[in-house]
Amino acid sequence: MSGYTEHGALPGGFRAEDGAAWQRIRRYAVPGWMIERATAHRLAGDWQAACAAAAVDVTFDLPGLAGRYGAPVAAAVAEDLRHLAPDLVRWHLPRVLGGRTTVEPDVRVLLARYGGGADAPVLSVATGPMIEGPQRLRLDCEPVEPPPLHRTFGGAHRLRPEDWTAARPLWDARHTAALRERFSGGGRRLPFFRPDGTPLPASELPIADPATGDTGTTDPAGRAERVALLQARGDFAEAYEAAGIERDLTKPAENPRYGTAADPETLMATSSADLTRLGAEVRRLAAAGAGERFRLAVDWRGSLLVETAGSGPGDGLRVRAAGADELRGVLPLPLFAWKRLPDLELVRTGRLTPGELHPLVAAALFPEAGPAAGPPGPAEAKSVRVRCRGEWHEVRSQGGVLDLLPHSAEEQQRERAMRAFGGAIQGCFAVQQIWTTGEGRLPRALRAQRQDLFLRLQHGDTPGVVALLDAGTDPRIRDARGYTLLHVLHLLDHEVLLPRLLAAGLDLEARTKAGLTPLQLAVQYGGSADLVREYLAAGSRIDVVDDAELSLAQVVRRYKRTDLAFLRSRVEEEFPGIGSEWFDEYMEEREEEEHEDA
């Protein structure tokens, strides 16, 4: 059937260009040690320790909940917390993509509601405010209807809700086995997979509506494959009909912003929603009290309105284009309800094996594949061949340096002296210089080793970074942005790493290519007040400005870092007048407007 290739993208799956990003997400975003520690604490009944292991900050206590909402609510929350798998929540969180691997910022994932009405508490997990900031999460239990104002370093705004109240397999260890049913429709195999979990070749996919033959009932996996294939080749009317979804092609009123309303058929053809599961997931959301009408954003031209078509549990689904006025106030359709699991696509396309998935996910989706070990830890650095003076030499990161294996200590000393006097360097010595300056292009294998380290840094994998340093990785390494390990220390446990990095001789005043010091990055990207104090105690300069000529005091003010008031006061006292001349006046006007609005 046209429109599908052996490893082509499926409707509802990630785009082909995002495949490599999702592969990195699964290998780095939730390290194996985190899964192991969080699981051990959860099984021991210590949900708070499980959250701590998964870098989740808890903002409430059970006695406080009992005082505010009553003992029955507190008891229900406590029961859910005993089975909360915070590492699994992190595994399934929406991601930024576009070449990145970090969690989508400013998202509030709703896990469970305890009662009806706007005042009922909801167990939820919130992501941080910055794409490049710390990947820590926050666990709340409070009313979230309407979504509360969330104070970030840039101001107050609303978090985007992502409703998982009808998707307990994504976070509740009691229900993870149901994940397979959600994607198989109750069949004995997953669509596009054989029963043993191996990907189904294109030659075995159905063309006509499949049936089991002996009972005459439809095969859920085969039917899902047929719907997806129809959708992939552009037969949208037939795909919607096969999925049991009504298409309302009535054209909405003109969009006041763009003049003409989007064509409904064009929007439905552009949408990549997984039609095979859409109806069942929307009915689950409705049964959970999340609503019966949802907005599915397609692109800049418009959105689709997805709504139940009837009042009974077996009634169908209607999809139609809607104008801006009608969509105002309609909640977005949660991603899990219309997208395929990235894990299915990664295994189907051969980017990951079932054994590399989160063990709870692997056990649910591929039970016949055997127990999963989870994402692999840091691998031992291997020697890399480098072309040097007409020969192939080997270099290797070991003993805390990028060791030039064929070159003696005397030869390396002569090369350093030549470099100091401005002489040209090449081969192994050029690679060594790029490794510690970030200036230039490394061989592919060394770029991969550097990426492995900096991805672990980005995702707060302190044990993984320590393991690499213990194995001999040079702590003076810089990435292509000119970042040293000190520049990303705000993402890690600084108490473990800061003394080690300073002892290795890393420079507190080292500048990135954008001209920023480690202290400036910590202030700008959400580093803790404790880390800032440690930088100051170690001697970091505070008379610095960024590329916008903002001083540290002005950056503290810009991002509303009230926790860094001590730094702002010190800069203003010791270096009055430093920084931008217009910024303070601008901020005074803005703060005055915010005060009047309040």
Buried (B, 14 or more C-beta within 10 A) or exposed (E): BEBBEEBEBBBBBBEEEBBEBBBBBBBBBBBBBBBBBBBEBBEEEBBBBBBBBBBBEBEBEBEEBBEEBEEEBBEBBEEBBBBBBBBBBBBBBBBBBEEBBBBBBBBBBBBBBBBEEEEBBBBBBBBBBBBBBBBBBBBBBBBBBEBBEBEBBEBEEEBBBBBBBBBBBBBBBEBBBEBBBBBBBEBEBBBBBBEEBBBBEBEEBBEEEBBEEEEEEBBBBBBBBBBBBBBBBEBBEBBBBBBBBBBBEEBBEEBEEEEEBBBBBBBBBBBBBBBBBBBBBBBBBBEBEBBBBBBBEBEEBBBBBBBBBEEEEEEBBBBBBBBBEBBEEBBBBBBBBBBBBBBBBBBBBEBBBBBBBBBBBBBBBBBEBEEBBBBEBBEEBEBBEBEBEEEEBBBBBBEBBBBBEBBEEEEBEBBEEEBEEEEEBEBBBBBBBBBBEBEEEBBEBBBEBBBBBBBBBBBBBBBBBBBBBEBBBBBBBBBBEBBBBBBBBBBBBBEEBBEBBBEEEBEBEBBBEEEBBBBBBBBBBBBBBEBBEBBBEBEBEBEBBBEEEBBBBBBBBBBBBEEBEEBBEBBBEEBEEBBBEEBBEEBEEEEEEEEEEE
